[in-house]
Amino acid sequence: MPAKIAPKQVAIRAGLTFDDVLLIPAASDIHPNDADTKTRVTRDLFLNIPLLSSAMDTVTESAMAIAMAQA
């Protein structure tokens, strides 16, 4: 029987949900066009918006995933 090798351990960082964050309106010196909202999903995959859709086929179908990736 071959020996089993444990998978590489990866540190999982804490995540936030909408209930964890409160954005308070305030004046800003940053113009909205200058804000960088890129989000790293994997080592090689970036999204231009900081949102992910649910990984449920009844919520996110291929058209939604493609539209979000192109945004």
C-alpha positions in Angstrom: 0.0 0.0 0.0 1.6 3.3 -1.0 2.2 6.0 1.6 -0.2 8.9 1.7 1.3 12.3 1.5 -0.4 15.2 3.3 -1.4 18.0 1.0 0.5 21.3 1.2 -0.9 23.4 4.0 -2.1 26.8 3.1 -2.7 29.7 5.5 -6.3 30.8 5.3 -6.8 34.5 6.0 -9.9 35.8 7.7 -12.7 36.9 5.3 -15.3 39.5 5.7 -19.0 39.5 4.8 -21.3 42.5 4.2 -22.4 42.3 7.9 -18.7 42.8 9.0 -18.1 46.1 7.1 -19.7 49.6 7.4 -18.7 52.3 5.0 -19.2 55.7 6.4 -19.6 58.5 3.8 -16.9 61.2 4.0 -15.0 63.6 1.8 -12.1 62.1 -0.1 -9.1 63.5 -2.1 -9.2 60.4 -4.3 -11.1 60.6 -7.6 -13.3 57.5 -8.2 -11.4 56.9 -11.5 -8.2 56.6 -9.6 -9.4 53.9 -7.3 -7.9 50.4 -7.9 -10.5 47.8 -7.1 -8.6 44.8 -8.5 -9.0 41.6 -6.5 -6.7 38.6 -6.6 -8.7 35.3 -6.6 -5.9 32.9 -7.2 -2.2 33.2 -7.8 -2.8 33.9 -11.5 -6.4 35.1 -11.6 -7.4 38.7 -10.9 -10.9 40.4 -11.1 -11.3 44.1 -11.8 -14.1 44.3 -9.2 -13.9 43.2 -5.6 -17.0 41.0 -5.7 -17.5 37.3 -6.2 -20.8 35.6 -7.0 -22.0 32.6 -5.1 -20.7 29.3 -6.3 -24.2 27.8 -6.7 -25.4 26.9 -10.1 -28.9 28.3 -9.4 -27.3 31.7 -8.6 -24.3 32.0 -10.9 -24.5 30.5 -14.4 -21.7 30.8 -17.0 -23.1 34.0 -18.4 -23.0 35.7 -15.0 -19.4 34.5 -14.3 -18.3 35.7 -17.7 -20.0 39.1 -17.3 -18.4 39.6 -13.8 -14.9 38.6 -15.2 -15.3 41.2 -18.0 -16.4 44.0 -15.7 
